[in-house]
Amino acid sequence: MDAAVGARHRADTRRLSTGRAGDRIFAGAARGSGVLVLAIMAAIAVFLIWKAIPALQANKANFLTSEDWDPNAATPKFGIAQLAFGTVVSSGLALVIATPVALGIALFIAFYSPRRIASGLGYVVDLLAAVPSIVYGLWGLLVLAPHMNGISTFLNNVLGWIPLFGGDSPGKNSIFTASVVLAIMILPIISSISREVFLQVPRAHVEAALALGATRWEMIRLSVLPYGRSGVIGAAMLGLGRAMGETIAVAMVLTFVPGINVHILEDGGSTFAANIAKSFGEATATGRGALIASGLVLFVITLVVNMAARAVVARRKEFV
């Protein structure tokens, strides 16, 4: 009897020590992975700063406020004002276009679509994320852009009193066209994350709202949207980060015109990523340093956007 009890006690002790060892190994691996990610990000930042410093020292213009971009000249003069304007405006407009559509798709799949076709619909929407950027660029250049003249002219006639939609010559290779392409590219990101957030709403909340006589829309407005607000904001911020870093599609659609043009319906404009893609091949040593410096600014902006998204999600955890 005593021998059996002792054997069980020794077995329990071995299992406990093994479990503790496994916990320590897992905790160390998780901690090491987090530190590794931070180290990689720090290494990227150090590399960008190191490569950008010579070009910034040779620059004869204000890097933050100048609209000129001529780093390959004998007297380099370049600034990020136009690139920052194009990146922020095109990405922000893409977010404004894509978010309502993505929320509509997510709500339809989660609460309106029959279960037999909901999974298929979600799969089709998610497939948009697998389409290469160059395909979006070719579609935007060859299919979408030729049809944008009419839309741009209509918006100019109706909303021309707003500076963004003003101007005398609405075109097809504009920031607005690039924003539409970006909106389609970020649509599956926002839609898929929002759909998963909405599906996590406790069933009791949904059934309680319906039992109290709420319509389908009232149930969504009172039970689903408040519960998933932080998740939707996080999804939108991730989509915004994707839009800011998009390169080939924007480079193919936009026509570069020097200087900031607040009229987004007119041809012209540029972004950080598109400018790097177009200019890197023929850039001099100073020109490459200038492009790397602009990449550093884009790195910082994207990092701030993602940190803001994480802060919103961490502050409101109702959807977990």
C-alpha positions as CSV (number, residue, x, y, z in Angstrom):
1,M,0.0,0.0,0.0
2,D,2.7,2.4,1.1
3,A,4.8,1.4,-2.0
4,A,1.9,2.1,-4.4
5,V,1.3,5.5,-2.8
6,G,5.0,6.4,-3.0
7,A,5.1,5.3,-6.7
8,R,2.0,7.5,-7.5
9,H,3.6,10.4,-5.6
10,R,6.9,10.0,-7.6
11,A,4.9,9.8,-10.9
12,D,3.0,13.0,-10.0
13,T,6.2,14.8,-9.1
14,R,7.8,13.8,-12.4
15,R,4.7,15.0,-14.4
16,L,4.7,18.3,-12.4
17,S,8.4,18.9,-13.0
18,T,8.0,18.0,-16.7
19,G,5.1,20.4,-17.0
20,R,7.0,23.2,-15.4
21,A,10.0,22.6,-17.7
22,G,7.7,22.7,-20.7
23,D,6.2,26.0,-19.4
24,R,9.7,27.4,-19.0
25,I,10.7,26.4,-22.5
26,F,7.5,27.8,-24.0
27,A,7.8,31.1,-22.0
28,G,11.4,31.4,-23.1
29,A,10.6,30.7,-26.8
30,A,7.7,33.2,-26.7
31,R,9.8,35.9,-25.1
32,G,12.7,35.2,-27.5
33,S,10.3,35.5,-30.5
34,G,9.1,38.9,-29.2
35,V,12.6,40.2,-28.7
36,L,13.6,38.9,-32.1
37,V,10.8,40.9,-33.8
38,L,11.8,44.0,-31.9
39,A,15.5,43.4,-32.9
40,I,14.6,43.1,-36.6
41,M,12.6,46.3,-36.5
42,A,15.4,48.1,-34.8
43,A,17.9,46.7,-37.3
44,I,15.7,47.9,-40.2
45,A,15.5,51.4,-38.6
46,V,19.2,51.6,-38.0
47,F,19.9,50.5,-41.6
48,L,17.6,53.1,-43.1
49,I,19.0,55.9,-40.9
50,W,22.6,54.8,-41.7
51,K,22.0,54.8,-45.5
52,A,20.0,58.0,-45.4
53,I,22.4,60.3,-43.5
54,P,24.9,61.0,-46.4
55,A,22.0,62.0,-48.7
56,L,20.4,64.2,-46.0
57,Q,23.7,65.9,-45.4
58,A,24.1,66.7,-49.1
59,N,20.5,67.9,-49.5
60,K,20.2,71.6,-50.2
61,A,16.4,71.8,-49.6
62,N,14.2,71.2,-46.5
63,F,13.6,67.5,-46.4
64,L,10.3,67.8,-44.6
65,T,8.6,70.7,-46.4
66,S,10.2,70.9,-49.9
67,E,8.1,69.8,-52.8
68,D,11.2,69.3,-55.1
69,W,12.5,65.9,-55.8
70,D,15.8,66.1,-57.7
71,P,18.4,64.1,-55.7
72,N,20.4,63.1,-58.8
73,A,21.4,66.7,-59.7
74,A,24.8,68.1,-59.1
75,T,23.2,70.1,-56.3
76,P,20.7,67.6,-54.7
77,K,17.4,69.1,-53.7
78,F,14.6,66.9,-52.4
79,G,11.8,66.9,-49.9
80,I,9.0,64.6,-49.0
81,A,6.1,67.1,-48.8
82,Q,4.5,65.9,-52.1
83,L,5.1,62.2,-51.4
84,A,3.6,62.5,-47.9
85,F,0.6,64.3,-49.3
86,G,0.0,61.8,-52.0
87,T,0.5,58.8,-49.6
88,V,-1.8,60.1,-46.9
89,V,-4.6,61.4,-49.2
90,S,-4.7,58.3,-51.4
91,S,-4.6,55.9,-48.5
92,G,-7.1,57.9,-46.5
93,L,-9.5,58.1,-49.4
94,A,-9.1,54.4,-50.1
95,L,-10.0,53.7,-46.5
96,V,-13.1,55.9,-46.7
97,I,-14.2,54.0,-49.8
98,A,-13.4,50.5,-48.7
99,T,-14.6,50.5,-45.1
100,P,-18.4,50.8,-45.6
101,V,-18.3,48.3,-48.4
102,A,-16.2,45.9,-46.3
103,L,-18.6,46.2,-43.3
104,G,-21.6,45.6,-45.6
105,I,-19.9,42.4,-46.9
106,A,-19.0,41.2,-43.5
107,L,-22.5,41.8,-42.0
108,F,-24.1,40.2,-45.0
109,I,-22.0,37.0,-44.7
110,A,-22.3,36.9,-40.9
111,F,-26.1,37.6,-40.5
112,Y,-28.0,37.8,-43.8
113,S,-26.5,35.2,-46.2
114,P,-27.8,31.6,-46.0
115,R,-25.3,29.3,-44.3
116,R,-24.9,27.2,-47.4
117,I,-23.4,30.1,-49.4
118,A,-21.8,32.2,-46.6
119,S,-18.6,30.2,-46.5
120,G,-18.3,30.3,-50.3
121,L,-18.9,34.1,-50.3
122,G,-16.3,34.6,-47.7
123,Y,-13.8,32.5,-49.7
124,V,-14.4,34.5,-52.8
125,V,-13.9,37.8,-51.0
126,D,-10.7,36.5,-49.4
127,L,-9.4,35.5,-52.8
128,L,-9.1,39.2,-53.6
129,A,-6.1,39.3,-51.2
130,A,-4.3,36.6,-53.3
131,V,-4.4,38.7,-56.5
132,P,-0.9,40.1,-57.2
133,S,-0.4,43.9,-57.0
134,I,0.8,44.0,-60.6
135,V,-2.6,42.5,-61.7
136,Y,-4.4,45.3,-59.9
137,G,-2.1,47.8,-61.5
138,L,-2.7,46.5,-65.0
139,W,-6.5,46.4,-64.4
140,G,-6.4,49.9,-63.0
141,L,-4.4,51.2,-65.9
142,L,-6.1,49.4,-68.8
143,V,-9.7,48.9,-67.5
144,L,-10.5,51.3,-64.7
145,A,-8.6,54.5,-65.7
146,P,-10.3,54.9,-69.1
147,H,-13.7,54.9,-67.4
148,M,-12.7,57.4,-64.7
149,N,-13.0,60.5,-66.8
150,G,-16.8,60.5,-66.6
151,I,-16.9,59.9,-62.8
152,S,-14.2,62.5,-62.2
153,T,-16.1,65.1,-64.3
154,F,-19.3,64.3,-62.5
155,L,-17.7,64.7,-59.0
156,N,-16.0,67.9,-60.2
157,N,-19.4,69.4,-61.3
158,V,-21.3,68.3,-58.2
159,L,-18.6,68.7,-55.5
160,G,-16.3,71.2,-57.2
161,W,-16.9,73.7,-54.4
162,I,-14.8,71.4,-52.1
163,P,-11.1,72.0,-52.9
164,L,-10.2,68.3,-53.1
165,F,-12.7,67.8,-55.9
166,G,-12.1,71.1,-57.6
167,G,-9.8,71.9,-60.5
168,D,-10.2,72.7,-64.2
169,S,-9.2,69.5,-65.9
170,P,-10.3,66.2,-64.2
171,G,-8.4,63.3,-65.5
172,K,-8.0,59.5,-65.3
173,N,-4.5,59.0,-63.9
174,S,-5.2,60.8,-60.7
175,I,-4.9,60.3,-57.0
176,F,-8.6,59.5,-57.0
177,T,-8.1,56.6,-59.5
178,A,-5.3,55.3,-57.4
179,S,-7.5,55.5,-54.3
180,V,-10.2,53.4,-56.0
181,V,-7.6,50.7,-56.8
182,L,-6.2,50.8,-53.3
183,A,-9.7,50.5,-51.9
184,I,-10.3,47.3,-53.8
185,M,-6.9,45.9,-52.6
186,I,-7.6,46.5,-48.9
187,L,-11.3,45.4,-49.1
188,P,-10.6,41.7,-48.3
189,I,-8.4,42.6,-45.3
190,I,-11.0,44.8,-43.6
191,S,-13.9,42.5,-44.6
192,S,-12.4,39.2,-43.4
193,I,-11.2,40.6,-40.0
194,S,-14.6,42.3,-39.4
195,R,-16.5,39.2,-40.4
196,E,-14.5,37.1,-37.8
197,V,-15.1,39.8,-35.2
198,F,-18.9,39.8,-35.8
199,L,-19.0,36.0,-35.7
200,Q,-17.6,36.2,-32.1
201,V,-20.6,38.2,-30.8
202,P,-22.2,36.0,-28.1
203,R,-25.2,34.3,-29.4
204,A,-27.1,35.2,-26.3
205,H,-26.8,38.9,-27.1
206,V,-28.2,38.4,-30.6
207,E,-31.0,36.1,-29.5
208,A,-31.9,38.5,-26.6
209,A,-32.2,41.5,-29.0
210,L,-34.4,39.5,-31.4
211,A,-36.5,38.1,-28.5
212,L,-37.2,41.7,-27.4
213,G,-38.7,42.5,-30.8
214,A,-35.7,44.1,-32.5
215,T,-35.5,43.9,-36.2
216,R,-32.4,42.4,-37.9
217,W,-30.9,45.9,-38.4
218,E,-31.7,47.0,-34.8
219,M,-30.1,43.8,-33.5
220,I,-27.0,44.6,-35.5
221,R,-26.9,48.2,-34.4
222,L,-27.5,47.5,-30.7
223,S,-25.7,44.2,-30.2
224,V,-23.2,43.5,-33.0
225,L,-21.6,46.9,-33.9
226,P,-20.9,48.1,-30.4
227,Y,-19.3,44.7,-29.6
228,G,-17.1,44.7,-32.7
229,R,-16.2,48.4,-32.8
230,S,-12.6,48.0,-31.7
231,G,-12.0,45.0,-34.0
232,V,-13.4,47.0,-37.0
233,I,-11.1,49.9,-36.1
234,G,-8.1,47.5,-35.9
235,A,-9.1,46.0,-39.3
236,A,-9.4,49.4,-40.9
237,M,-6.0,50.5,-39.5
238,L,-4.4,47.3,-40.9
239,G,-5.9,48.1,-44.3
240,L,-4.6,51.6,-44.1
241,G,-1.1,50.3,-43.4
242,R,-1.4,48.1,-46.5
243,A,-2.6,51.0,-48.6
244,M,0.3,53.2,-47.5
245,G,2.9,50.6,-48.5
246,E,1.4,49.6,-51.9
247,T,3.9,50.1,-54.7
248,I,3.3,48.7,-58.2
249,A,-0.4,49.2,-58.5
250,V,-0.1,52.9,-57.6
251,A,3.1,53.4,-59.7
252,M,1.2,52.1,-62.8
253,V,-1.9,54.2,-62.3
254,L,-0.5,57.5,-61.2
255,T,1.2,60.0,-63.6
256,F,4.0,61.9,-61.8
257,V,3.6,65.7,-61.9
258,P,6.0,67.7,-59.7
259,G,4.5,69.7,-56.8
260,I,1.5,69.2,-54.5
261,N,-1.9,69.4,-56.2
262,V,-4.8,69.5,-53.8
263,H,-7.2,68.7,-56.6
264,I,-7.3,64.9,-56.4
265,L,-9.3,64.5,-59.6
266,E,-6.6,66.0,-61.8
267,D,-3.8,63.9,-63.3
268,G,-0.6,63.8,-61.2
269,G,0.7,62.9,-57.8
270,S,3.0,60.4,-56.2
271,T,3.5,58.3,-53.1
272,F,6.5,57.1,-51.1
273,A,6.3,53.6,-52.4
274,A,5.5,54.4,-56.0
275,N,8.4,57.0,-56.2
276,I,10.9,54.4,-54.8
277,A,9.8,51.8,-57.4
278,K,10.0,54.3,-60.3
279,S,13.2,56.0,-59.3
280,F,15.5,53.4,-57.7
281,G,16.8,51.8,-60.9
282,E,18.3,55.0,-62.3
283,A,19.2,56.8,-59.1
284,T,22.8,57.8,-58.2
285,A,24.3,57.1,-54.8
286,T,22.8,60.3,-53.4
287,G,19.5,59.5,-55.1
288,R,19.4,56.1,-53.5
289,G,20.1,57.6,-50.2
290,A,17.2,60.1,-50.7
291,L,14.9,57.2,-51.6
292,I,16.0,55.3,-48.5
293,A,15.3,58.5,-46.4
294,S,11.8,58.6,-47.8
295,G,11.4,55.0,-47.1
296,L,12.4,55.7,-43.5
297,V,9.6,58.3,-43.2
298,L,7.1,55.7,-44.6
299,F,8.4,53.2,-42.1
300,V,7.7,55.6,-39.3
301,I,4.3,56.5,-40.5
302,T,3.2,52.9,-41.0
303,L,4.6,52.0,-37.6
304,V,2.6,54.8,-36.0
305,V,-0.6,53.6,-37.8
306,N,-0.2,50.0,-36.6
307,M,0.7,51.1,-33.1
308,A,-2.5,53.2,-33.0
309,A,-4.5,50.2,-34.1
310,R,-3.0,48.1,-31.4
311,A,-3.7,50.7,-28.8
312,V,-7.4,50.9,-29.8
313,V,-7.7,47.1,-29.7
314,A,-5.9,46.9,-26.4
315,R,-8.1,49.6,-24.9
316,R,-11.4,48.0,-25.9
317,K,-11.5,44.2,-25.5
318,E,-15.3,43.6,-25.9
319,F,-14.8,41.6,-29.1
320,V,-12.4,39.1,-27.5
